[in-house]
Amino acid sequence: MTKRSATVHVNKLAAAQRQLRAAIRMFFAEEDDLAIHTVASAAYQLIKDIKMARGKNEAADFYLTSIFYAVRDYRRDTLPSHMTSDPELMDWVRKIARELPIEATSKLEEVSAYITPDDAKKYWSKRNKAANFLKHADKDANAHLALDEIDNRDLIMQALSAYSDLLKDGLGAEGRVFWLFSSVSHGESRSLPEKWRKVGDRLLAIDGNCRREFCAELIEDLNAKGSNAGDA
């Protein structure tokens, strides 16, 4: 009698997890930008839809998170150098800080945001421009896409932030290493928690062109050990 193998099922959130982790590994391996963007965008779309099913609005959450941390860190005097060195951006931060009741001790869950349907549509139109180009050709077979419009680091960071609204597991070694990489790349290594400072310092000491290679090897090593970046 032949035994039938069991069928493995995966739910939507598990699929998004796997896609996002794969996109991060591809990013650090410096694989094709278009392939990375396609995989990361698919994960972000799933996460957005799951949030919507749970009564959350990803577009509103994106703007809320961006504004909240900019104002809170301004109050704390811990804004990264890439922000403080931009006079126009700092004028905007100071203006928003005067208008919103966000203090140095405020918590994100204490603040809420609303976005109009029109503004949400504009957000997704801009966010999905490259992904839609890579997915469809029925109406625009002769269209072109400027490669400098693709920012996979920003896309993955947004998808990770949205994912953290659903689960706080950090997305394993991939999520943790990407967070450390982004913190160091944005000049925020001084604000890293103590347990991550050692790895952050190692990343900071590595030339920018070699950081991705280091991160790719770190993820592989951590996954093999079943540990996280704090143990590296």
Residue frames as a rotation matrix with the C-alpha (Angstrom) as fourth column:
MET 1
0.580 0.815 0.000 0.00
0.815 -0.580 0.000 0.00
0.000 0.000 -1.000 0.00
THR 2
-0.316 -0.710 0.630 1.44
0.692 -0.626 -0.358 3.37
0.649 0.323 0.689 -1.01
LYS 3
-0.034 0.247 -0.969 1.55
0.880 -0.452 -0.146 6.02
-0.474 -0.857 -0.202 1.67
ARG 4
0.465 0.251 0.849 0.37
0.658 -0.740 -0.141 9.45
0.592 0.624 -0.509 0.69
SER 5
-0.643 -0.741 -0.194 2.59
0.709 -0.478 -0.519 12.32
0.291 -0.471 0.833 1.80
ALA 6
0.105 0.673 -0.732 1.01
0.841 -0.452 -0.296 14.99
-0.530 -0.585 -0.614 3.95
THR 7
0.219 0.058 0.974 0.10
0.731 -0.671 -0.124 18.27
0.646 0.739 -0.190 2.26
VAL 8
-0.501 -0.459 -0.734 1.82
0.819 -0.526 -0.230 21.30
-0.281 -0.716 0.639 3.77
HIS 9
0.476 0.706 0.525 -0.31
0.774 -0.619 0.130 24.44
0.417 0.344 -0.841 4.04
VAL 10
-0.691 -0.659 -0.297 0.89
0.723 -0.639 -0.263 28.00
-0.017 -0.396 0.918 4.62
ASN 11
0.415 0.859 -0.301 -1.25
0.830 -0.493 -0.261 30.95
-0.372 -0.142 -0.917 5.70
LYS 12
0.753 -0.032 0.658 -0.96
0.432 -0.730 -0.530 34.48
0.497 0.683 -0.535 4.34
LEU 13
0.860 -0.436 0.265 1.15
-0.508 -0.680 0.529 35.84
-0.051 -0.590 -0.806 7.21
ALA 14
0.415 -0.724 0.551 3.57
0.124 0.645 0.754 32.92
-0.901 -0.245 0.357 7.05
ALA 15
0.481 -0.203 0.853 3.89
0.876 0.148 -0.459 33.51
-0.033 0.968 0.249 3.29
ALA 16
0.867 -0.141 0.478 4.69
-0.042 -0.976 -0.212 37.20
0.497 0.164 -0.852 3.90
GLN 17
0.722 -0.631 0.285 7.28
-0.385 -0.024 0.923 36.22
-0.575 -0.776 -0.260 6.52
ARG 18
0.310 -0.611 0.729 9.04
0.583 0.727 0.362 33.89
-0.751 0.313 0.582 4.11
GLN 19
0.596 -0.043 0.802 8.96
0.736 -0.372 -0.566 36.40
0.322 0.927 -0.190 1.26
LEU 20
0.912 -0.216 0.349 10.31
-0.289 -0.941 0.175 39.22
0.291 -0.261 -0.920 3.41
ARG 21
0.552 -0.750 0.365 13.09
-0.205 0.302 0.931 37.12
-0.808 -0.589 0.013 4.90
ALA 22
0.317 -0.403 0.859 14.02
0.841 0.538 -0.059 35.95
-0.438 0.741 0.509 1.40
ALA 23
0.789 0.022 0.613 14.04
0.396 -0.782 -0.482 39.55
0.469 0.623 -0.626 0.12
ILE 24
0.840 -0.509 0.189 16.42
-0.495 -0.573 0.653 40.56
-0.224 -0.642 -0.733 2.92
ARG 25
0.304 -0.753 0.584 18.80
0.239 0.654 0.718 37.71
-0.922 -0.079 0.378 2.14
MET 26
0.423 -0.092 0.901 18.67
0.906 0.056 -0.419 38.65
-0.012 0.994 0.107 -1.56
PHE 27
0.956 -0.034 0.290 19.35
-0.017 -0.998 -0.062 42.30
0.292 0.055 -0.955 -0.67
PHE 28
0.601 -0.770 0.212 22.47
-0.518 -0.173 0.838 41.46
-0.609 -0.614 -0.503 1.32
ALA 29
0.131 -0.529 0.838 23.62
0.532 0.751 0.391 39.00
-0.836 0.395 0.380 -1.35
GLU 30
-0.300 -0.194 -0.934 23.31
-0.439 -0.841 0.315 41.92
-0.847 0.504 0.167 -3.81
GLU 31
-0.477 0.272 0.836 21.10
0.704 0.688 0.177 39.98
-0.527 0.673 -0.520 -6.18
ASP 32
-0.677 0.188 0.712 19.11
0.573 -0.473 0.669 41.61
0.463 0.861 0.213 -8.97
ASP 33
-0.959 0.263 -0.103 17.31
-0.138 -0.755 -0.642 44.75
-0.246 -0.601 0.760 -7.76
LEU 34
-0.405 0.858 -0.315 14.21
-0.802 -0.168 0.574 43.99
0.439 0.485 0.756 -9.81
ALA 35
-0.166 0.300 -0.939 13.87
0.183 0.945 0.270 40.50
0.969 -0.127 -0.212 -8.33
ILE 36
-0.835 -0.177 -0.521 14.37
0.537 -0.061 -0.841 41.84
0.117 -0.982 0.146 -4.81
HIS 37
-0.855 0.518 -0.025 11.74
-0.508 -0.846 -0.161 44.52
-0.105 -0.125 0.987 -5.39
THR 38
-0.234 0.793 -0.562 9.21
-0.536 0.378 0.755 42.00
0.811 0.478 0.336 -6.70
VAL 39
-0.259 0.085 -0.962 9.59
0.555 0.828 -0.077 39.69
0.790 -0.554 -0.261 -3.70
ALA 40
-0.897 -0.126 -0.423 9.61
0.430 -0.464 -0.775 42.50
-0.099 -0.877 0.470 -1.11
SER 41
-0.749 0.662 -0.044 6.59
-0.645 -0.711 0.280 44.19
0.154 0.238 0.959 -2.72
ALA 42
-0.150 0.692 -0.706 4.62
-0.125 0.695 0.708 40.93
0.981 0.195 -0.018 -2.66
ALA 43
-0.478 -0.092 -0.874 5.36
0.788 0.395 -0.473 40.59
0.389 -0.914 -0.117 1.07
TYR 44
-0.978 0.076 -0.196 4.39
0.025 -0.884 -0.466 44.21
-0.209 -0.460 0.863 1.75
GLN 45
-0.517 0.836 -0.182 1.10
-0.617 -0.217 0.756 43.78
0.593 0.504 0.628 -0.15
LEU 46
-0.101 0.450 -0.887 0.19
0.387 0.839 0.382 40.72
0.917 -0.305 -0.259 1.92
ILE 47
-0.674 -0.224 -0.704 1.07
0.738 -0.152 -0.658 42.50
0.040 -0.963 0.268 5.16
LYS 48
-0.936 0.353 0.012 -0.97
-0.352 -0.935 0.053 45.55
0.030 0.045 0.999 4.13
ASP 49
-0.254 0.888 -0.383 -4.01
-0.425 0.253 0.869 43.38
0.869 0.383 0.314 3.36
ILE 50
-0.199 0.129 -0.972 -3.70
0.708 0.704 -0.052 41.46
0.677 -0.698 -0.231 6.65
LYS 51
-0.918 -0.151 -0.368 -3.51
0.368 -0.670 -0.645 44.74
-0.149 -0.727 0.670 8.56
MET 52
-0.714 0.700 0.001 -6.61
-0.601 -0.613 0.513 45.98
0.360 0.365 0.859 6.76
ALA 53
-0.084 0.682 -0.726 -8.47
0.055 0.731 0.680 42.78
0.995 0.018 -0.099 7.68
ARG 54
-0.222 -0.089 -0.971 -7.56
0.931 0.278 -0.238 43.52
0.291 -0.956 0.021 11.31
GLY 55
0.721 0.676 -0.150 -8.88
0.692 -0.696 0.191 47.08
0.025 -0.242 -0.970 11.15
LYS 56
0.117 -0.759 -0.640 -5.53
0.357 -0.570 0.740 48.80
-0.927 -0.316 0.204 10.58
ASN 57
0.981 0.161 0.104 -4.59
0.163 -0.411 -0.897 51.21
-0.102 0.897 -0.430 7.79
GLU 58
0.302 -0.951 0.073 -0.99
0.907 0.310 0.284 50.81
-0.293 -0.020 0.956 6.59
ALA 59
-0.009 -0.300 0.954 -0.85
0.646 -0.730 -0.224 54.17
0.763 0.614 0.200 4.79
ALA 60
0.715 0.331 0.615 -2.00
-0.220 -0.729 0.648 56.01
0.663 -0.599 -0.449 7.93
ASP 61
0.910 -0.402 -0.103 0.37
0.283 0.421 0.862 53.96
-0.303 -0.813 0.497 10.09
PHE 62
0.166 -0.885 0.435 3.29
0.964 0.051 -0.262 54.79
0.210 0.462 0.861 7.80
TYR 63
0.067 -0.101 0.993 2.74
0.177 -0.978 -0.112 58.53
0.982 0.183 -0.048 8.09
LEU 64
0.897 0.316 0.309 2.07
-0.245 -0.227 0.943 58.29
0.368 -0.921 -0.126 11.83
THR 65
0.731 -0.667 -0.146 5.24
0.632 0.580 0.514 56.30
-0.258 -0.468 0.845 12.50
SER 66
0.005 -0.758 0.653 7.38
0.854 -0.337 -0.397 58.62
0.521 0.559 0.645 10.36
ILE 67
0.197 0.153 0.968 6.08
-0.113 -0.978 0.178 61.75
0.974 -0.144 -0.175 12.05
PHE 68
0.967 0.252 0.023 6.02
-0.055 0.122 0.991 60.33
0.247 -0.960 0.132 15.58
TYR 69
0.569 -0.799 -0.192 9.63
0.790 0.467 0.397 59.17
-0.227 -0.378 0.898 15.68
ALA 70
-0.106 -0.587 0.803 10.89
0.679 -0.632 -0.372 62.32
0.726 0.506 0.465 13.96
VAL 71
0.344 0.318 0.884 9.23
-0.305 -0.852 0.425 64.56
0.888 -0.416 -0.196 16.56
ARG 72
0.996 0.041 -0.074 9.98
0.052 0.388 0.920 62.33
0.066 -0.921 0.384 19.55
ASP 73
0.348 -0.937 -0.030 13.66
0.937 0.346 0.054 62.03
-0.041 -0.047 0.998 18.65
TYR 74
-0.053 -0.271 0.961 13.79
0.333 -0.912 -0.239 65.78
0.941 0.307 0.138 18.01
ARG 75
0.736 0.395 0.550 12.51
-0.378 -0.434 0.818 66.28
0.561 -0.810 -0.170 21.56
ARG 76
0.914 -0.406 -0.022 15.15
0.291 0.616 0.732 63.85
-0.283 -0.676 0.681 22.80
ASP 77
0.537 -0.728 -0.426 17.88
-0.791 -0.610 0.046 65.47
-0.293 0.312 -0.904 20.70
THR 78
-0.160 -0.569 0.807 18.70
-0.171 0.821 0.545 62.08
-0.972 -0.051 -0.228 19.18
LEU 79
0.871 0.458 -0.176 17.85
-0.225 0.055 -0.973 62.66
-0.436 0.887 0.152 15.52
PRO 80
0.358 -0.768 0.531 20.41
0.755 0.573 0.318 61.03
-0.549 0.287 0.785 13.19
SER 81
-0.366 -0.653 -0.663 22.90
0.161 -0.746 0.646 63.21
-0.916 0.130 0.378 11.35
HIS 82
-0.828 0.052 0.559 21.33
0.561 0.062 0.825 62.62
0.008 0.997 -0.080 7.94
MET 83
0.273 0.955 0.118 18.26
0.907 -0.296 0.298 64.48
0.320 0.026 -0.947 9.26
THR 84
0.548 -0.066 -0.834 19.90
0.543 -0.731 0.414 67.21
-0.637 -0.680 -0.364 11.34
SER 85
-0.539 -0.825 -0.166 22.15
0.347 -0.398 0.849 68.14
-0.767 0.401 0.501 8.41
ASP 86
-0.565 0.453 0.690 19.13
0.748 -0.070 0.659 68.87
0.347 0.889 -0.299 6.19
PRO 87
-0.976 0.116 -0.186 17.89
-0.004 -0.857 -0.515 72.44
-0.219 -0.502 0.837 6.98
GLU 88
-0.513 0.834 -0.200 14.65
-0.682 -0.255 0.686 72.07
0.521 0.489 0.700 5.02
LEU 89
-0.101 0.446 -0.889 13.79
0.274 0.872 0.407 68.80
0.956 -0.203 -0.210 6.75
MET 90
-0.680 -0.213 -0.702 14.58
0.720 -0.015 -0.693 70.24
0.137 -0.977 0.163 10.18
ASP 91
-0.893 0.444 0.068 12.32
-0.447 -0.894 -0.029 73.25
0.047 -0.056 0.997 9.52
TRP 92
-0.127 0.871 -0.475 9.52
-0.460 0.372 0.806 70.76
0.879 0.321 0.353 8.80
VAL 93
-0.247 -0.019 -0.969 10.28
0.643 0.745 -0.179 68.74
0.725 -0.667 -0.172 11.97
ARG 94
-0.943 -0.134 -0.304 10.23
0.321 -0.604 -0.729 71.88
-0.086 -0.786 0.613 14.13
LYS 95
-0.643 0.766 -0.003 6.94
-0.687 -0.576 0.444 72.99
0.338 0.287 0.896 12.55
ILE 96
0.032 0.658 -0.752 5.30
-0.088 0.751 0.654 69.62
0.996 0.045 0.082 13.17
ALA 97
-0.534 -0.322 -0.782 6.69
0.695 0.360 -0.623 69.52
0.482 -0.876 0.032 16.72
ARG 98
-0.980 0.189 0.068 4.97
-0.198 -0.857 -0.475 72.83
-0.031 -0.479 0.877 17.51
GLU 99
-0.340 0.916 -0.211 1.64
-0.830 -0.187 0.526 71.48
0.442 0.354 0.824 16.25
LEU 100
0.288 0.441 -0.850 1.58
-0.131 0.897 0.422 67.99
0.949 -0.010 0.316 17.76
PRO 101
0.572 -0.008 0.820 1.49
-0.810 -0.166 0.563 66.93
0.132 -0.986 -0.101 21.44
ILE 102
0.801 -0.405 -0.441 4.43
0.313 0.911 -0.268 64.53
0.511 0.077 0.856 21.10
GLU 103
0.705 -0.553 0.444 7.03
-0.709 -0.551 0.440 64.73
0.001 -0.625 -0.781 23.85
ALA 104
-0.264 -0.930 -0.255 10.31
-0.875 0.343 -0.343 62.96
0.406 0.132 -0.904 24.58
THR 105
-0.812 -0.028 0.583 8.50
-0.418 0.726 -0.546 60.44
-0.408 -0.687 -0.601 26.78
SER 106
0.159 0.948 -0.274 5.53
-0.912 0.035 -0.409 59.84
-0.379 0.315 0.870 24.44
LYS 107
-0.581 -0.238 0.778 4.75
-0.017 0.960 0.281 56.33
-0.813 0.150 -0.562 23.17
LEU 108
-0.961 0.145 -0.235 3.55
-0.246 -0.069 0.967 55.47
0.124 0.987 0.102 19.68
GLU 109
-0.595 0.771 -0.227 0.44
0.696 0.636 0.334 53.71
0.402 0.041 -0.915 20.96
GLU 110
-0.329 0.449 -0.831 -0.67
0.627 -0.554 -0.548 56.97
-0.706 -0.701 -0.099 22.62
VAL 111
-0.481 0.069 -0.874 -1.04
-0.497 -0.843 0.206 58.67
-0.722 0.533 0.440 19.23
SER 112
0.020 0.527 0.850 -3.45
0.618 0.662 -0.425 57.92
-0.786 0.534 -0.312 16.39
ALA 113
-0.754 -0.290 -0.590 -3.72
-0.264 -0.688 0.676 59.15
-0.602 0.665 0.442 12.81
TYR 114
0.346 0.855 0.387 -6.33
0.313 0.284 -0.906 59.44
-0.884 0.435 -0.170 10.09
ILE 115
-0.799 -0.562 -0.212 -5.71
-0.043 -0.299 0.953 59.58
-0.600 0.771 0.215 6.36
THR 116
0.121 0.873 -0.472 -8.21
-0.711 -0.256 -0.655 60.49
-0.693 0.415 0.589 3.67
PRO 117
0.555 0.145 0.819 -9.00
0.323 0.870 -0.373 57.90
-0.767 0.472 0.436 0.99
ASP 118
0.980 -0.186 0.066 -7.47
-0.015 -0.406 -0.914 60.23
0.197 0.895 -0.401 -1.60
ASP 119
0.349 -0.899 0.265 -4.21
-0.936 -0.345 0.063 60.56
0.035 -0.270 -0.962 0.32
ALA 120
0.150 -0.245 0.958 -4.09
-0.335 0.899 0.283 56.79
-0.930 -0.364 0.053 0.86
LYS 121
0.856 0.213 0.471 -4.59
0.351 0.428 -0.833 56.26
-0.378 0.878 0.292 -2.88
LYS 122
0.793 -0.610 -0.006 -1.70
-0.481 -0.619 -0.621 58.64
0.375 0.495 -0.784 -3.62
TYR 123
0.169 -0.748 0.641 0.54
-0.865 0.198 0.460 56.82
-0.472 -0.633 -0.614 -1.15
TRP 124
0.232 -0.034 0.972 -0.10
0.073 0.997 0.017 53.42
-0.970 0.067 0.234 -2.71
SER 125
0.987 0.103 0.127 0.15
0.137 -0.096 -0.986 54.77
-0.089 0.990 -0.108 -6.26
LYS 126
0.509 -0.860 0.044 3.67
-0.806 -0.494 -0.325 56.02
0.301 0.130 -0.945 -5.50
ARG 127
0.009 -0.515 0.857 4.66
-0.775 0.538 0.332 53.02
-0.632 -0.667 -0.395 -3.41
ASN 128
0.258 0.216 0.942 3.47
0.155 0.953 -0.261 50.46
-0.954 0.213 0.213 -5.98
LYS 129
0.615 0.024 -0.788 4.69
-0.673 -0.506 -0.540 52.18
-0.412 0.862 -0.295 -9.15
ALA 130
-0.353 -0.846 -0.400 7.74
-0.935 0.333 0.121 49.94
0.031 0.417 -0.909 -9.68
ALA 131
-0.674 0.131 0.727 5.99
-0.194 0.918 -0.346 46.80
-0.713 -0.374 -0.593 -8.40
ASN 132
0.421 0.903 0.082 3.10
-0.067 0.121 -0.990 47.27
-0.905 0.412 0.111 -10.81
PHE 133
0.363 -0.388 -0.847 5.51
-0.922 -0.279 -0.268 47.86
-0.133 0.878 -0.460 -13.69
LEU 134
-0.671 -0.741 -0.017 7.19
-0.741 0.670 0.050 44.56
-0.026 0.046 -0.999 -12.89
LYS 135
-0.612 0.502 0.612 3.89
-0.038 0.754 -0.656 42.71
-0.790 -0.424 -0.442 -12.51
HIS 136
0.410 0.881 0.238 1.73
0.341 0.094 -0.936 43.84
-0.846 0.465 -0.261 -15.46
ALA 137
-0.765 -0.590 -0.258 2.23
-0.006 -0.395 0.919 44.43
-0.644 0.704 0.299 -19.18
ASP 138
-0.269 0.746 0.609 -1.32
0.877 0.452 -0.167 44.12
-0.399 0.489 -0.776 -20.52
LYS 139
0.768 0.640 -0.012 -1.89
0.596 -0.721 -0.354 47.87
-0.235 0.264 -0.935 -20.89
ASP 140
0.809 -0.531 -0.250 1.65
-0.528 -0.845 0.085 49.27
-0.257 0.063 -0.964 -21.09
ALA 141
0.841 -0.439 0.317 3.81
0.471 0.882 -0.028 46.71
-0.267 0.173 0.948 -22.87
ASN 142
0.319 -0.738 0.594 6.17
0.665 -0.272 -0.695 49.44
0.675 0.617 0.404 -24.15
ALA 143
0.940 0.076 0.332 6.55
-0.161 -0.758 0.632 51.32
0.299 -0.648 -0.700 -20.83
HIS 144
0.002 -0.986 -0.165 9.92
0.257 0.160 -0.953 51.99
0.966 -0.040 0.254 -19.19
LEU 145
0.941 0.210 -0.267 11.07
0.296 -0.123 0.947 52.22
0.166 -0.970 -0.177 -15.58
ALA 146
0.314 -0.856 0.411 14.00
-0.519 -0.517 -0.680 54.30
0.795 0.000 -0.607 -14.32
LEU 147
0.184 -0.283 -0.941 16.11
0.510 0.846 -0.155 52.02
0.840 -0.451 0.300 -12.15
ASP 148
-0.836 -0.534 0.129 16.92
0.182 -0.491 -0.852 54.86
0.518 -0.689 0.507 -9.75
GLU 149
-0.114 0.879 0.463 13.24
-0.754 -0.379 0.536 54.84
0.647 -0.288 0.706 -8.77
ILE 150
0.594 0.296 -0.748 13.79
0.109 0.891 0.440 51.51
0.797 -0.343 0.497 -7.03
ASP 151
-0.258 -0.613 0.747 14.85
-0.779 -0.325 -0.536 51.82
0.571 -0.720 -0.394 -3.39
ASN 152
0.156 0.341 -0.927 14.80
0.066 0.933 0.354 48.32
0.986 -0.116 0.123 -1.96
ARG 153
-0.779 -0.460 -0.425 16.27
0.450 0.062 -0.891 49.31
0.436 -0.886 0.159 1.39
ASP 154
-0.813 0.536 0.229 13.42
-0.583 -0.742 -0.331 51.75
-0.007 -0.403 0.915 1.96
LEU 155
0.028 0.860 -0.509 10.81
-0.710 0.376 0.595 49.24
0.703 0.345 0.622 0.77
ILE 156
-0.138 -0.134 -0.981 12.11
0.370 0.912 -0.176 46.46
0.919 -0.387 -0.077 3.02
MET 157
-0.966 -0.239 -0.098 12.24
0.184 -0.374 -0.909 48.84
0.180 -0.896 0.405 5.99
GLN 158
-0.498 0.857 0.133 8.61
-0.853 -0.512 0.104 49.85
0.157 -0.062 0.986 5.42
ALA 159
0.188 0.557 -0.809 7.55
-0.375 0.802 0.465 46.23
0.908 0.216 0.360 5.09
LEU 160
-0.511 -0.457 -0.728 9.41
0.495 0.537 -0.683 45.35
0.703 -0.710 -0.048 8.30
SER 161
-0.960 0.189 0.205 7.75
-0.279 -0.694 -0.663 48.21
0.017 -0.694 0.719 10.14
ALA 162
-0.103 0.978 -0.183 4.32
-0.905 -0.016 0.424 47.10
0.412 0.209 0.887 8.90
TYR 163
0.011 0.031 -0.999 5.10
0.043 0.999 0.031 43.50
0.999 -0.044 0.010 9.87
SER 164
-0.858 -0.422 -0.294 6.01
0.306 0.040 -0.951 44.61
0.413 -0.906 0.095 13.40
ASP 165
-0.569 0.751 0.335 2.48
-0.811 -0.579 -0.080 46.03
0.134 -0.317 0.939 13.73
LEU 166
0.425 0.725 -0.542 1.23
-0.629 0.667 0.399 42.45
0.651 0.171 0.740 13.40
LEU 167
0.830 -0.247 -0.500 3.94
0.454 0.820 0.348 40.45
0.325 -0.516 0.793 15.20
LYS 168
0.770 -0.564 0.297 6.79
-0.636 -0.711 0.299 41.47
0.043 -0.419 -0.907 17.50
ASP 169
0.845 -0.425 0.325 9.03
0.278 0.867 0.413 38.51
-0.457 -0.259 0.851 16.75
GLY 170
0.268 -0.798 -0.539 11.53
-0.425 -0.600 0.678 40.63
-0.865 0.047 -0.500 14.81
LEU 171
0.881 0.173 -0.440 11.46
-0.472 0.315 -0.823 38.31
-0.004 0.933 0.360 11.77
GLY 172
0.853 -0.515 0.083 14.38
0.492 0.847 0.202 36.24
-0.174 -0.132 0.976 12.97
ALA 173
-0.041 -0.980 -0.193 18.02
0.673 -0.170 0.719 36.82
-0.738 -0.101 0.667 12.09
GLU 174
-0.333 -0.066 0.941 17.08
0.898 -0.326 0.295 38.49
0.287 0.943 0.168 8.80
GLY 175
0.616 0.675 0.407 14.91
0.498 -0.733 0.462 41.14
0.610 -0.082 -0.788 10.45
ARG 176
0.802 -0.343 -0.490 17.37
0.388 -0.325 0.862 41.83
-0.455 -0.881 -0.127 13.25
VAL 177
-0.223 -0.959 0.177 20.40
0.772 -0.063 0.633 42.14
-0.595 0.278 0.754 10.97
PHE 178
-0.138 0.232 0.963 18.50
0.826 -0.509 0.241 44.40
0.546 0.829 -0.121 8.55
TRP 179
0.877 0.481 -0.016 17.48
0.388 -0.688 0.614 46.65
0.284 -0.544 -0.789 11.44
LEU 180
0.456 -0.797 -0.397 21.10
0.454 -0.175 0.873 46.87
-0.765 -0.579 0.282 12.62
PHE 181
-0.379 -0.581 0.720 22.32
0.908 -0.082 0.412 47.54
-0.180 0.810 0.559 9.06
SER 182
0.252 0.579 0.775 19.76
0.681 -0.675 0.283 50.34
0.687 0.457 -0.565 8.61
SER 183
0.919 0.088 -0.384 20.57
0.368 -0.537 0.759 51.91
-0.139 -0.839 -0.526 11.99
VAL 184
0.070 -0.983 -0.168 24.29
0.563 -0.101 0.821 52.02
-0.824 -0.152 0.546 11.24
SER 185
-0.383 -0.204 0.901 23.79
0.920 -0.170 0.353 53.20
0.081 0.964 0.253 7.65
HIS 186
0.426 0.644 0.635 21.60
0.528 -0.747 0.404 56.09
0.734 0.163 -0.659 8.87
GLY 187
-0.444 -0.722 0.530 24.10
-0.048 -0.572 -0.819 57.17
0.895 -0.389 0.220 11.53
GLU 188
0.400 0.708 0.582 21.96
-0.689 -0.187 0.700 55.88
0.605 -0.681 0.413 14.41
SER 189
0.064 -0.422 -0.904 24.43
0.238 0.886 -0.397 53.40
0.969 -0.190 0.157 15.92
ARG 190
-0.844 -0.432 0.319 24.75
-0.160 -0.364 -0.917 55.45
0.512 -0.825 0.238 19.10
SER 191
-0.241 0.846 0.475 21.07
-0.967 -0.250 -0.046 54.88
0.080 -0.471 0.879 19.85
LEU 192
-0.012 0.206 -0.978 21.29
-0.294 0.934 0.200 51.08
0.956 0.290 0.049 19.61
PRO 193
0.883 0.317 0.345 20.40
-0.428 0.248 0.869 49.14
0.190 -0.916 0.355 22.78
GLU 194
0.186 -0.894 0.407 23.42
-0.911 -0.001 0.413 47.91
-0.369 -0.447 -0.815 24.72
LYS 195
0.229 -0.074 0.971 22.94
-0.062 0.994 0.090 44.26
-0.971 -0.081 0.223 23.70
TRP 196
0.789 0.096 0.607 23.26
0.574 0.238 -0.783 45.21
-0.220 0.966 0.133 20.00
ARG 197
0.819 -0.444 -0.362 26.09
-0.422 -0.895 0.143 47.75
-0.387 0.036 -0.921 20.40
LYS 198
-0.043 -0.905 0.422 28.88
-0.178 0.423 0.889 45.24
-0.983 -0.037 -0.179 19.80
VAL 199
-0.058 0.092 0.994 27.53
0.855 0.519 0.002 44.15
-0.516 0.850 -0.109 16.43
GLY 200
0.902 0.428 0.061 26.67
0.408 -0.795 -0.448 47.75
-0.143 0.429 -0.892 15.56
ASP 201
0.516 -0.794 -0.320 30.28
-0.482 -0.579 0.658 48.80
-0.708 -0.185 -0.682 16.23
ARG 202
-0.303 -0.614 0.729 31.53
0.287 0.671 0.684 45.98
-0.909 0.416 -0.027 14.02
LEU 203
0.345 0.524 0.778 29.25
0.910 0.018 -0.415 47.10
-0.231 0.851 -0.471 11.22
LEU 204
0.951 0.038 -0.307 30.30
0.022 -0.998 -0.054 50.72
-0.309 0.045 -0.950 11.63
ALA 205
0.162 -0.984 -0.073 33.95
-0.372 -0.130 0.919 49.76
-0.914 -0.122 -0.387 11.27
ILE 206
-0.220 -0.182 0.958 33.32
0.671 0.685 0.284 48.01
-0.708 0.706 -0.029 7.96
ASP 207
-0.915 -0.142 -0.377 33.54
-0.171 -0.709 0.684 49.96
-0.364 0.690 0.625 4.72
GLY 208
-0.138 0.977 -0.165 30.07
-0.670 -0.215 -0.711 50.66
-0.730 0.013 0.684 3.32
ASN 209
0.046 0.118 -0.992 30.71
-0.955 0.296 -0.009 48.57
0.292 0.948 0.126 0.22
CYS 210
-0.683 -0.407 -0.606 31.46
-0.251 0.910 -0.329 45.50
0.686 -0.072 -0.724 2.35
ARG 211
-0.677 0.426 0.600 28.63
-0.689 -0.079 -0.721 45.79
-0.260 -0.901 0.347 4.89
ARG 212
0.377 0.869 -0.320 26.15
-0.925 0.369 -0.088 43.82
0.042 0.329 0.943 2.82
GLU 213
0.069 -0.437 -0.897 28.59
-0.331 0.838 -0.434 40.93
0.941 0.326 -0.087 2.48
PHE 214
-0.897 -0.400 0.191 29.18
-0.276 0.168 -0.946 40.95
0.346 -0.901 -0.261 6.25
CYS 215
-0.334 0.859 0.387 25.41
-0.868 -0.121 -0.482 41.00
-0.367 -0.497 0.786 6.90
ALA 216
0.412 0.456 -0.789 24.79
-0.771 0.636 -0.035 38.14
0.486 0.623 0.613 4.48
GLU 217
-0.338 -0.636 -0.694 27.39
-0.070 0.752 -0.656 36.02
0.939 -0.173 -0.298 6.27
LEU 218
-0.886 0.034 0.462 26.05
-0.461 -0.171 -0.871 37.04
0.050 -0.985 0.167 9.68
ILE 219
0.107 0.994 0.030 22.50
-0.989 0.110 -0.100 35.96
-0.102 -0.019 0.995 8.78
GLU 220
0.350 -0.033 -0.936 23.74
-0.439 0.877 -0.195 32.62
0.828 0.480 0.292 7.48
ASP 221
-0.675 -0.695 -0.249 25.78
-0.055 0.384 -0.922 32.08
0.736 -0.608 -0.297 10.64
LEU 222
-0.717 0.451 0.531 22.96
-0.680 -0.288 -0.674 33.06
-0.151 -0.845 0.513 13.00
ASN 223
0.349 0.882 -0.316 20.42
-0.924 0.379 0.040 30.89
0.155 0.279 0.948 11.23
ALA 224
0.052 -0.417 -0.908 22.82
-0.200 0.886 -0.418 27.96
0.978 0.203 -0.037 11.40
LYS 225
-0.894 -0.441 -0.079 23.23
0.022 0.134 -0.991 28.53
0.448 -0.887 -0.110 15.14
GLY 226
-0.008 0.969 -0.247 19.55
0.729 0.174 0.662 29.24
0.684 -0.175 -0.708 15.70
SER 227
-0.241 -0.171 -0.955 20.49
0.863 -0.489 -0.131 32.47
-0.444 -0.856 0.265 17.49
ASN 228
0.818 0.503 0.280 20.02
0.574 -0.746 -0.338 36.22
0.039 0.437 -0.899 16.95
ALA 229
0.416 -0.700 0.581 22.34
0.259 -0.521 -0.813 39.12
0.872 0.489 -0.036 16.31
GLY 230
0.666 -0.143 0.732 22.78
-0.667 -0.553 0.498 39.89
0.334 -0.820 -0.464 19.98
ASP 231
0.829 -0.346 0.439 24.71
-0.020 0.766 0.642 36.63
-0.559 -0.541 0.628 20.33
ALA 232
0.839 -0.495 0.227 27.14
0.357 0.184 -0.916 37.41
0.412 0.849 0.331 17.50
